[in-house]
Amino acid sequence: MTDGVRVDKWLWAVRIYKTRNQAGEACRSGKIKINDIPVKPSREIKIGDILRINLGVLTKTVKITGLLQNRVAAKFVSDFLVDMTPAEEYAKIELLKERKFEFRLKGLGRPTKKERRIIDRLKKH
């Protein structure tokens, strides 16, 4: 373990982002905040820091409990962070999933091009 790890590397290592490049882009665009301050990808993090990560609709809040340099298996991620995201944030995602659901009777197959355009118009409104 080291004294500090780059925030982009840590975000990639704990599987919040698929690539380190995506994690760096998120930092550069202001989607990552440490203790409510936007950070650059090279910012060193410490144990106890609280990160707010804007993942589109979801704003994830995590507390760092461990530092690591290399990517770990998904089952070990909980050893390095505590998810402090409120339940309301996850409820927003479930609500969006329900709204975007299109009911289609079984056996009708895929929608035609015309039906797909109608579905797309309904989703926009």
LONUFI-367524 format. One record per residue (C-alpha): residue in three letters; chain; x, y, z. Coordinates in pm, 1 decimal. Layout:
<rs>
+------+-------+----------+----------+----------+
: resn : chain :       c1 :       c2 :       c3 :
+------+-------+----------+----------+----------+
:  ala :     A :        X :        Y :        Z :
...
+------+-------+----------+----------+----------+
</rs>
This chain:
<rs>
+------+-------+----------+----------+----------+
: resn : chain :       c1 :       c2 :       c3 :
+------+-------+----------+----------+----------+
:  met :     A :      0.0 :      0.0 :      0.0 :
:  thr :     A :    111.3 :    352.9 :    -68.9 :
:  asp :     A :     42.3 :    692.2 :     87.8 :
:  gly :     A :   -178.5 :    795.2 :   -202.5 :
:  val :     A :   -312.3 :    673.7 :   -534.7 :
:  arg :     A :   -422.5 :    871.0 :   -838.8 :
:  val :     A :   -798.6 :    911.9 :   -838.3 :
:  asp :     A :   -837.7 :    794.4 :  -1199.7 :
:  lys :     A :   -640.8 :    478.7 :  -1127.9 :
:  trp :     A :   -842.1 :    404.7 :   -814.1 :
:  leu :     A :  -1176.8 :    454.6 :   -991.8 :
:  trp :     A :  -1066.3 :    208.2 :  -1258.2 :
:  ala :     A :   -926.7 :    -39.3 :  -1003.1 :
:  val :     A :  -1253.0 :    -56.7 :   -805.2 :
:  arg :     A :  -1453.3 :   -104.4 :  -1126.0 :
:  ile :     A :  -1651.8 :    219.8 :  -1124.5 :
:  tyr :     A :  -1523.5 :    282.7 :  -1479.1 :
:  lys :     A :  -1433.2 :     18.4 :  -1738.3 :
:  thr :     A :  -1114.2 :    191.4 :  -1848.5 :
:  arg :     A :   -867.6 :    425.5 :  -1686.7 :
:  asn :     A :   -917.4 :    662.1 :  -1978.2 :
:  gln :     A :  -1290.8 :    686.8 :  -1899.3 :
:  ala :     A :  -1207.5 :    759.6 :  -1535.9 :
:  gly :     A :   -965.3 :   1034.4 :  -1641.8 :
:  glu :     A :  -1224.1 :   1188.6 :  -1875.1 :
:  ala :     A :  -1479.4 :   1189.8 :  -1593.2 :
:  cys :     A :  -1232.4 :   1376.9 :  -1372.2 :
:  arg :     A :  -1147.3 :   1628.9 :  -1643.6 :
:  ser :     A :  -1515.8 :   1699.2 :  -1711.9 :
:  gly :     A :  -1590.6 :   1765.7 :  -1342.7 :
:  lys :     A :  -1792.9 :   1451.2 :  -1273.5 :
:  ile :     A :  -1568.1 :   1342.2 :   -986.8 :
:  lys :     A :  -1554.6 :   1542.9 :   -664.8 :
:  ile :     A :  -1352.4 :   1469.8 :   -354.4 :
:  asn :     A :  -1498.0 :   1629.2 :    -43.3 :
:  asp :     A :  -1722.0 :   1833.1 :   -282.2 :
:  ile :     A :  -1425.0 :   1977.3 :   -478.7 :
:  pro :     A :  -1381.7 :   1886.5 :   -851.2 :
:  val :     A :  -1051.0 :   1709.7 :   -909.9 :
:  lys :     A :   -804.7 :   1636.3 :  -1186.1 :
:  pro :     A :   -714.0 :   1273.8 :  -1273.8 :
:  ser :     A :   -369.7 :   1307.6 :  -1113.0 :
:  arg :     A :   -508.7 :   1403.1 :   -771.0 :
:  glu :     A :   -386.6 :   1170.6 :   -498.6 :
:  ile :     A :   -655.2 :   1022.7 :   -275.2 :
:  lys :     A :   -628.9 :    904.3 :     83.9 :
:  ile :     A :   -824.6 :    665.0 :    300.9 :
:  gly :     A :  -1127.6 :    845.0 :    441.7 :
:  asp :     A :  -1187.9 :   1071.7 :    141.1 :
:  ile :     A :  -1547.5 :   1089.7 :     21.2 :
:  leu :     A :  -1600.5 :   1082.9 :   -354.3 :
:  arg :     A :  -1912.9 :   1200.5 :   -536.4 :
:  ile :     A :  -1928.7 :   1039.9 :   -878.2 :
:  asn :     A :  -2179.9 :   1164.2 :  -1134.5 :
:  leu :     A :  -2276.3 :    865.7 :  -1350.4 :
:  gly :     A :  -2546.0 :   1027.3 :  -1564.4 :
:  val :     A :  -2870.0 :   1002.7 :  -1367.9 :
:  leu :     A :  -2702.8 :    846.5 :  -1063.9 :
:  thr :     A :  -2480.6 :   1044.7 :   -828.0 :
:  lys :     A :  -2284.3 :    781.7 :   -641.0 :
:  thr :     A :  -2122.8 :    864.6 :   -305.7 :
:  val :     A :  -1842.0 :    641.1 :   -181.2 :
:  lys :     A :  -1599.2 :    655.5 :    108.0 :
:  ile :     A :  -1249.5 :    523.4 :     44.8 :
:  thr :     A :  -1150.7 :    250.1 :    290.4 :
:  gly :     A :   -850.3 :    112.3 :    105.0 :
:  leu :     A :   -600.7 :    208.0 :   -163.1 :
:  leu :     A :   -492.7 :    -13.6 :   -448.1 :
:  gln :     A :   -286.7 :     15.6 :   -763.8 :
:  asn :     A :   -423.1 :   -274.9 :   -968.5 :
:  arg :     A :   -773.3 :   -374.5 :  -1070.3 :
:  val :     A :   -942.8 :   -624.3 :   -840.0 :
:  ala :     A :  -1217.9 :   -879.3 :   -887.9 :
:  ala :     A :  -1569.9 :   -747.8 :   -832.6 :
:  lys :     A :  -1616.7 :   -949.7 :   -514.5 :
:  phe :     A :  -1320.2 :   -769.5 :   -350.1 :
:  val :     A :  -1434.3 :   -414.3 :   -431.8 :
:  ser :     A :  -1623.0 :   -381.7 :   -101.7 :
:  asp :     A :  -1288.0 :   -408.3 :     82.3 :
:  phe :     A :  -1178.3 :    -75.6 :    -68.7 :
:  leu :     A :  -1492.1 :    140.0 :    -54.9 :
:  val :     A :  -1814.7 :    194.3 :    134.7 :
:  asp :     A :  -2114.7 :    284.1 :    -79.0 :
:  met :     A :  -2288.6 :    577.7 :     91.9 :
:  thr :     A :  -2526.1 :    648.9 :   -196.4 :
:  pro :     A :  -2878.9 :    725.3 :    -70.1 :
:  ala :     A :  -3150.7 :    476.8 :   -163.2 :
:  glu :     A :  -3335.8 :    756.5 :   -347.9 :
:  glu :     A :  -3058.2 :    766.4 :   -608.6 :
:  tyr :     A :  -3103.5 :    398.2 :   -689.3 :
:  ala :     A :  -3481.7 :    447.4 :   -690.3 :
:  lys :     A :  -3438.5 :    707.6 :   -968.0 :
:  ile :     A :  -3275.8 :    446.3 :  -1190.1 :
:  glu :     A :  -3553.5 :    194.9 :  -1123.2 :
:  leu :     A :  -3813.7 :    459.7 :  -1207.8 :
:  leu :     A :  -3640.4 :    536.8 :  -1537.7 :
:  lys :     A :  -3625.5 :    167.3 :  -1624.4 :
:  glu :     A :  -3999.7 :    135.8 :  -1564.6 :
:  arg :     A :  -4078.8 :    442.6 :  -1776.6 :
:  lys :     A :  -3875.4 :    319.7 :  -2071.5 :
:  phe :     A :  -4031.8 :    -23.9 :  -2070.6 :
:  glu :     A :  -4234.7 :    -99.0 :  -2381.6 :
:  phe :     A :  -4502.1 :   -365.0 :  -2346.8 :
:  arg :     A :  -4534.7 :   -600.3 :  -2640.6 :
:  leu :     A :  -4757.8 :   -905.8 :  -2659.2 :
:  lys :     A :  -4580.1 :  -1236.4 :  -2679.7 :
:  gly :     A :  -4549.8 :  -1379.1 :  -3029.1 :
:  leu :     A :  -4561.7 :  -1049.9 :  -3219.9 :
:  gly :     A :  -4189.0 :  -1053.0 :  -3290.1 :
:  arg :     A :  -3970.7 :   -749.5 :  -3328.2 :
:  pro :     A :  -4133.4 :   -410.8 :  -3394.0 :
:  thr :     A :  -4146.1 :   -293.9 :  -3752.3 :
:  lys :     A :  -3966.2 :     21.7 :  -3857.3 :
:  lys :     A :  -4291.1 :    219.2 :  -3836.3 :
:  glu :     A :  -4369.6 :     81.4 :  -3489.2 :
:  arg :     A :  -4015.8 :    160.6 :  -3371.2 :
:  arg :     A :  -4051.0 :    522.7 :  -3482.2 :
:  ile :     A :  -4376.3 :    551.7 :  -3288.1 :
:  ile :     A :  -4208.4 :    402.7 :  -2980.9 :
:  asp :     A :  -3916.8 :    647.6 :  -3014.1 :
:  arg :     A :  -4158.9 :    942.8 :  -3037.9 :
:  leu :     A :  -4340.0 :    827.4 :  -2724.3 :
:  lys :     A :  -4012.6 :    796.7 :  -2530.7 :
:  lys :     A :  -3914.2 :   1154.7 :  -2614.4 :
:  his :     A :  -4234.0 :   1297.6 :  -2463.2 :
+------+-------+----------+----------+----------+
</rs>
